[in-house]
Amino acid sequence: MNLFLSKVKDIAIQLKIRNIFKSLRVRFFIVVSITGLLSCLVMHALILQSYEDRAVSVKSTEVQTQLRILANHLITYNYLQDTSSEVINAELDMLANLYDGRVMVINDDLKVVKDTYNISQGKTIISEEVVNCLKTGSKGTLSKYDSANGYIEMITPIVTTELIEEGDIAVAGNTNEVVRGVLLTSVSTETIANTLEILSRRATTLETLIVTIILVFSALVSYALLKPFDRITAAINDVKAGYTDKPVVGPNYLETEQIINAFNAMLRRMKVLDDSRQEFVSNVSHELKTPITSIKVLADSLLSQEEVPNEVYREFMTDIGEEIDREDKIINDLLALVKMDKKASGLSITSVDVVSLTEVVLKRMRPIARKHNIDLTLESNRAITAEIDEVKISLVIMNLVENAIKYNKENGTVKVELDADHQYFSIKVIDTGIGIPEDSLDHIYERFYRVDKSRSREIGGTGLGLAIARNAVLMHRGSIDVQSTLGEGTTFTVRIPLICVGSK
């Protein structure tokens, strides 16, 4: 049991740690801290390396200067042939002691004539650098730093200058170097190493202070910068809990503004949907109740009368039948909308001849048009074949044409125009009807919305036709637009992709 509880506790700790690292505040703190630490380490390395390079360069130049002076003295005192000069020996020992190094004097036969360590004196040195210096003179001067062993090795030529004159004009003479030997010197860099160590300790102390400041700063900044997100989260949770339905207000950060604007837009959309849903339920109740109320009134009227004549009885039953038909139409339209609202229903995509489909729909609508003395025509600029749901596009055309006929004027016209480009095909339904007021254009696709409620009921409209048409168009990823002038007519324009991206 204890083992089980221990495992559960370990899992809980792991989950807690994982959640901590998911926090944007923690990630910001880590990123800033690591950035500051890496910056300090890079600066540490660069500064020390820069100092080391500079110190070695200065020391090499300083020693080379001393060695060139010493080389001139060696020529002056003819030291390469006679090493008994106490002055030169003292200079050599002083130079070696001053720089804690070693100096070897090598003649042009590669023989060591003097070694301040008294180790290689009298021996022959065969070194590529020494041979090269004997051949090239000043060009063979070399300084090589060995950081691993802590010394600088320098090779300095011992040269004399000969003046070769031409004629009696000394100005036209030419100066040549004659290499008499080489100074091979090793100089200790212990002082540079000691200075580097001191600088490194001081830099480490300073870096520790800087990193501590960066950690504190990053913690404070991460808390301050991300605090607005906490306030936004709290405000959103209040909206979710139902404590308020007011738009979220936050600080003027660009990122938080984008989040707030997106959430407020969603909130407004949800409110519109909620209001629309409530209105829809109210409208459905009213629309379904109206025919039932009429049927009940007619039935009660019949029942309250005795010996009702057949003519009156037939008239009442005809009215009851019409109300039942109206109820049936409302229910069918509602079922059609429900099916379109269900995403799972999808589209049944087939390759359809749009012109032929429109002709079939108009053929069914022509009896209604003739009944209202409406001239119904079709105009197509080209053959159109599209991948669409035939049934749903039929509903679109039928509802638009039916409305154009029902809300038209006596002896009016309805023209259907078909056209297409390389991406879309369009359906225009143009009528010469009563038109739609401008303030109603934004509401005509709402369910059960009627511009003229009294006339709509007279001609049998349910207020669902345009909602059905719009849903069908949107399912095809198309668009539907309307232009209308009151008293002159209305034009509906539908654009639908030739290749539908909806599921089959």
Secondary structure, DSSP 4 states (H G I P E B T S, - for coil): -HHHHHHHHHHHHHHHHHHHHH-HHHHHHHHHHHHHHHHHHHHHHHHHHHHHHHHHHHHHHHHHHHHHHHHHHHHHTTTTT-TT-HHHHHHHHHHHHHTT-EEEEEETTSBEEEETTSSSTT-B---HHHHHHHHHGGGG-EEEEETTTTEEEEEEEEEEEEEEEETTEEEEEEEEEEEEEEEEEEEE-HHHHHHHHHHHHHHHHHHHHHHHHHHHHHHHHHHHHHHHHHHHHHHHHHHHHTS--SPP-----HHHHHHHHHHHHHHHHHHHHHHHHHHHHHHHHHHHHHHHHHHHHHHHHHHHSSS--HHHHHHHHHHHHHHHHHHHHHHHHHHHHHHHH-GGG---EEEEEHHHHHHHHHHHHHHHHHHTT-EEEEEESS--EEEEEHHHHHHHHHHHHHHHHHTS-TT-EEEEEEEE-SSEEEEEEEE-S----GGGTTTTTSTT--SSHHHHHHTT--S-HHHHHHHHHHHTT-EEEEEEETTTEEEEEEEEESB--S--
